[in-house]
Amino acid sequence: MARQLEHLISEAESPHVTLRLLPFAAGAPATGAAFTLLAFQDAPTVFHTEGPQGGRPYETAKTVAAAQETYDRLRADALSPDASVARMKDMFKERTT
């Protein structure tokens, strides 16, 4: 796990990567499945999720709005990017000392 943490810490230095940890103290996550919100400049946002039968996009406003609300709750409960990296560094030190 130390190597994984080291890799994540390194990746977090990229301007194209934002890592945010959701601490156990935040309780159960707002969703039990991974999903992606695809935002476009000239088209509506699309919600995409994976399931046992493969991936599926959703475009209805109600479904996309619900996914956006879930995303917003996850972000609100997560540590800030700086606090997340600091926590990962602490976890790395715990595993390597």
HELIX and SHEET records of a PDB file:
HELIX    1   1 ALA A    2  GLU A   11  1                                  10    
HELIX    2   2 PHE A   24  ALA A   26  5                                   3    
HELIX    3   3 ALA A   61  ASP A   77  1                                  17    
HELIX    4   4 PRO A   81  THR A   96  1                                  16    
SHEET    1   A 3 PHE A  35  LEU A  38  0                                        
SHEET    2   A 3 VAL A  46  GLY A  51 -1                                        
SHEET    3   A 3 GLY A  54  TYR A  58 -1                                        
END                                                                             
